[in-house]
C-alpha cells in the first residue's frame, strides 16, 4: 500500500512539474507572439504614414480580391442547388 501511495505521489509531482513547464512555455510563446504582432503593427503604421497613396491602393486591391473571391464562391454554391 505504501508503494502505491509513493508511486501515486511521484506521478502527481511529475505531472505538476510538467504542467508548470507547459504553462511557462505557453506564457513565453504568447509574449513572443504579442511582441511580434506589436512589431508588425508599428511597421504597418510607419509604412502607411510614409506611403499613404500606395497603402490605399494596396488596401483597395486586397478588398477587390476578397470581394471577387466571395462573389465567385457564392456563384459556385448556387450551381449545386
C-alpha positions in Angstrom: 0.0 0.0 0.0 2.8 2.4 0.8 4.5 1.7 -2.5 1.3 2.6 -4.3 0.9 5.9 -2.4 4.6 6.7 -3.1 4.2 5.9 -6.8 1.0 8.0 -7.0 2.7 10.9 -5.2 5.7 10.7 -7.5 3.4 10.6 -10.6 1.4 13.6 -9.3 4.6 15.5 -8.6 6.0 14.8 -12.1 2.7 15.7 -13.7 2.6 19.0 -11.7 6.1 19.9 -12.9 5.2 19.1 -16.5 2.1 21.3 -16.2 4.1 24.1 -14.7 6.6 23.8 -17.6 3.8 23.8 -20.1 2.3 26.9 -18.6 5.6 28.7 -18.6 6.2 27.7 -22.2 2.7 28.8 -23.3 3.1 32.2 -21.5 6.5 32.7 -23.1 5.1 31.8 -26.6 2.2 34.2 -26.0 4.5 37.0 -25.0 6.7 36.5 -28.1 3.6 36.4 -30.3 2.3 39.6 -28.8 5.7 41.2 -29.3 5.7 40.1 -32.9 2.2 41.5 -33.5 3.3 44.8 -31.9 6.3 44.9 -34.2 4.2 44.3 -37.3 1.6 46.9 -36.2 4.4 49.5 -35.8 5.9 48.6 -39.2 2.5 48.8 -40.8 1.7 52.2 -39.2 5.1 53.5 -40.3 4.6 52.2 -43.9 1.1 53.8 -44.2 2.4 57.1 -42.8 5.3 57.1 -45.3 3.3 55.9 -48.3 -0.4 56.8 -47.9 -1.3 56.6 -51.6 0.4 53.2 -52.2 -1.2 51.9 -48.9 -4.6 53.0 -50.1 -4.1 51.3 -53.5 -2.9 48.1 -51.8 -5.9 48.1 -49.5 -8.3 48.7 -52.4 -6.7 45.8 -54.4 -7.0 43.4 -51.5 -10.6 44.5 -50.9 -11.4 43.9 -54.6 -9.7 40.5 -54.5 -11.7 39.4 -51.4 -14.9 40.7 -52.9 -14.2 38.8 -56.1 -13.5 35.6 -54.2 -16.7 35.9 -52.2 -18.7 36.5 -55.4 -17.1 33.5 -57.1 -17.7 31.3 -54.1 -21.4 32.4 -53.9 -21.9 31.6 -57.6 -20.3 28.2 -57.3 -22.6 27.4 -54.3 -25.7 28.2 -56.4 -24.7 25.8 -59.1 -25.1 22.8 -56.7 -28.7 23.7 -55.7 
